């Protein structure tokens, strides 16, 4: 039994909706950097605010920030 032929893809003549468009590489790099900064800011700012709200000292704050560190990134 022979395999079924693959359907041919025709180039789409329809315009791409802006939501589905891929931005240029420069804009992708900026968005990627923004994403990384937002992630790390959230990983540090939230424990600082929490520590201040519940009255932790600096040593306990450091432990709280390190508790958010995934195991694969520890040295």
Secondary structure, 3 states (H helix, E strand, C coil): CCCCCCCCCCCCCCCCCCCCCCCCHHHHHHHHHHHHHHHHHHHHHHHHHHHHHHCCCHHHHHHHHHHCCCHHHCC
